[in-house]
């Protein structure tokens, strides 16, 4: 599966045109469950596919790892 859409960070809630993927690597496998939790956390719908941005991964490595464990991550 491939996409050329900007991505939304699950942790900070930001969507950035610089964050894009064409091969799904790094995105959550269970997008549906992650979207539901994202709506609860941020009180809004994510704008695109969910992942953890590099800044949040560096600043919150435990949160990022827990998110990957819960929703899976395309490798």
C-alpha positions as CSV (number, residue, x, y, z in Angstrom):
1,X,0.0,0.0,0.0
2,X,1.3,3.4,-0.9
3,X,0.3,7.0,-0.3
4,X,1.6,10.5,-1.1
5,X,-0.4,12.3,1.6
6,X,1.0,14.5,4.4
7,X,1.1,12.6,7.7
8,X,-0.4,13.4,11.1
9,X,1.6,12.8,14.3
10,X,-0.3,10.7,16.8
11,X,1.5,12.4,19.8
12,X,1.6,16.1,19.0
13,X,-1.4,16.1,16.6
14,X,0.4,18.2,13.9
15,X,0.2,17.6,10.2
16,X,3.1,18.7,8.1
17,X,3.7,18.6,4.3
18,X,7.3,17.7,5.0
19,X,6.2,14.4,6.6
20,X,5.1,12.2,3.7
21,X,5.5,8.6,2.8
22,X,5.1,6.6,-0.4
23,X,5.6,3.1,1.1
24,X,3.7,3.2,4.5
25,X,6.9,2.3,6.4
26,X,6.7,3.9,9.9
27,X,2.9,4.3,9.9
28,X,0.6,2.6,12.4
29,X,-0.8,-0.8,11.2
30,X,-4.1,-0.3,13.1
31,X,-5.0,3.1,11.8
32,X,-8.7,2.7,12.8
33,X,-7.9,2.2,16.5
34,X,-5.3,4.9,16.5
35,X,-7.7,7.3,14.9
36,X,-10.3,6.6,17.6
37,X,-7.8,7.3,20.4
38,X,-6.5,10.4,18.5
39,X,-10.0,11.8,18.5
40,X,-10.3,11.3,22.2
41,X,-6.9,12.8,22.9
42,X,-7.0,15.8,20.6
43,X,-10.8,16.4,20.3
44,X,-10.5,16.4,16.5
45,X,-10.1,14.1,13.6
46,X,-6.6,13.4,12.3
47,X,-6.0,15.0,8.9
48,X,-4.3,12.0,7.4
49,X,-2.5,8.7,8.2
50,X,-1.1,8.5,11.7
51,X,2.5,8.0,12.7
52,X,4.9,9.4,15.3
53,X,7.0,12.4,14.0
54,X,10.7,12.4,14.5
55,X,10.6,15.2,17.1
56,X,8.1,13.4,19.3
57,X,10.0,10.2,18.9
58,X,13.1,11.9,20.2
59,X,11.3,13.8,23.0
60,X,8.9,11.1,24.0
61,X,10.6,7.7,23.2
62,X,8.6,5.8,25.8
63,X,5.3,7.2,24.5
64,X,6.3,6.5,20.9
65,X,7.3,2.9,21.8
66,X,4.0,2.3,23.7
67,X,2.1,3.6,20.6
68,X,4.0,1.3,18.3
69,X,3.3,-1.7,20.6
70,X,-0.4,-0.8,20.8
71,X,-1.1,0.0,17.1
72,X,1.8,-1.8,15.3
73,X,4.2,-0.2,12.9
74,X,4.9,-1.0,9.2
75,X,8.5,-1.9,8.9
